[in-house]
Structure formats: structure tokens, C-alpha cells
Amino acid sequence: MALQELTYRDALRKALADAMTENPDVVILGEEVGRYGGAYGVTKDLIKEFGAERVIDTPISEPAIVGAAVGAAMTGLRPVAELMYVDFIGMTMDQLANQAAKIRYMFGGQIGVPMVLRTQGGTGRSAGAQHSQSLEAYVMHTPGLRLAMPATVADAYHLLRMALTKPDPVVFIEHKALYTMKESVDLDAEPLAWGKAAVRREGRDLVIVTYSRQLHYCLEAARTLSAQGVEATVIDIRTLNPLDFDTIRAHVERTGRAMVVSEGVMTAGVAAELSARITEECFDFLEDPVVRVAGEDIPISVSTALEAGSVPGPQLIADTALKMLAGRVPA
């Protein structure tokens, strides 16, 4: 076992470099991905190693970036397109949702779109309403698009490596607040399978289902709850499509209570979908209704305090769990 101390950003860069070394068909394209090294530094120096023919600086046009990636993927390359912010994904929805997601089905499986769309989302940098959203529900809503949202340094590496082997388009959303997170990682260790959820903590009293940065908030809340006699299971779903509902079901049936935590907005968001499915498929085992803890249905403020207050934090998660379990958990 050879442990490496890596940041989330480093792990993503290494995943790209390793994939490009192994497969000459992997190319990167996007705004400032080459000489500048990417908006968040993930592609720094890759142009020196692989050249401007494989690390391509594009015009400032998200539809052009994704459209070019779709065409490149259909002709045999494995493009990695980068959007600076997931907030800009709306401009690419024709290329992404109407073309990339549907081509395999419309061509009867004769051709696919093996591309990865890397982007970042979430709050934490006071970037304002147009640069701080969590729009994964847009992607999850569209059949044909795969969706990965790594919460750990190891998953940043392994999920991106796996995404670059898939026959279908993968949207890969990184949380902007995780890039500097550092962990010791054994990159040679066998990773969890693509589409498999990770049980990050086990407890008897309730299940907390989450992903991306909220995993760390949920684990912090679980430690707070443990000090008060409440033991929570925390499930990191890792990929929202494919979704490992079998793992969720098994733990909900065991504990009888479930909470879903998401940074996306409450209304018609990922938390709504997951809570509805848990209710439908685990109803006979539930002791209480499934509870959603999600972002406020408001534009994100540039104010640091208002931004932090608009999405779930560890204290809100812990307080909500205690309300769910009031009078039900023996001391």
C-alpha cells in the first residue's frame, strides 16, 4: 500500500493525467483549461505534458464546448469538457439533454457519446446567485445522463477514472468548497464499484442519506448526535445516476427512520426524489415520515452569513435528527 497525501484538486488532476497517459483518445477542452490551468486549477500544467492538441482552450461559449465534446465523442474520442460553473449548464441543455443523453437510444445502440462533463457547484465562496447553485437535479431528471458527485479525495480520483471508461455521457460535479480538502489516499486500493453507495458511518437510530460536501456536514452532525446518545448511519450515495437504492433500502429497513440531506433547493430537488422513493419502497418499515433537509428556495446571497444560512449545516442536521427522535431513543 502506497499512501499519497493529495488534495481533492490534486486527485482530479492525477485522474485526468493517468487517463490521458493510458488512452490517447482522452482530450480536455474548455475555457482556460490549458495555459491558465482551469478555473479551479484542476488542469494546471497538463498542457505542458500533453500539448495543446489534447488540452484545448476554447472560446467563451458553453454550448460550443459541450457541442464540440458531443461530436468528438461520437467520432471516437473521449473528451472531458469543463464548465467553470454548473450554473452555466442551462446554456448547454440542448447539446447535453437533447443530444448527448439521447443519441445512444435514437441510434439503436450503434453509437454512443462517451464524454465527461466536469463542472463545479455549491456554495462557500460568496460567489453570488449566478455562481453558487446546486443544479444536479437538472441532470438527474434527464434519462441517459450519468451523474457522479464525489465527496472524498479518493472518490474524486476513482470516480473520475471510472467515468472516463463509461459508454454514456457522465456529468461530474465537484463541490467548490472541497478542492483544498486533503486526505491520505491509497490510489492502488480497489475502489467501490461504479454506482455503489458508501456507508460512511453505521448507527441504530436513523439513516442520513447524502452526497458531495453535505457528507462532511452529516458526519459532523452524526458525531454531535452520538455524544447525545443518538447513533446515525450516514450513506454517501456518490453517484446519483446510477443510484444504489439497495443500500439505502437495507439500512432504512433496519433503522425505520430516514433523513435526506442535499444542498440543492427543497422544491422538486434531489432530496424530494429520494424521500419519495424511500417512502414508496420502504413504507412498511418506516416509524416516521422521511424528512428532507435541503437548501432554501431562494437565490444564493453574496453575503457570507446569508449564504451559509441558505443551505444545510451540521447544526441544522443534528437538530432535525433530534426532533425526529424526540422521546423515541432511550438514554
Secondary structure, DSSP 8 states (H G I E B T S, - for coil): --EEEEEHHHHHHHHHHHHHHH-TTEEEEETT-SSS--TTSTTTTHHHHH-TTTEEE--S-HHHHHHHHHHHHHTT-EEEEE-S-GGGGGGGHIIIIIIITTHHHHTTTS-----EEEEEE-SSS---TTS----HHHHHTSTT-EEE---SHHHHHHHHHHHTT-SS-EEEEEETTSTT-EEEEETTS----TT--EEEE--SSEEEEE-TTHHHHHHHHHHHHHTTT--EEEEE--EEES--HHHHHHHHHHHS-EEEEEEEESTTSHHHHHHHHHHHHHGGG-SS--EEEEE-SS---SSHHHHHHTS--HHHHHHHHHHHTTTTS--
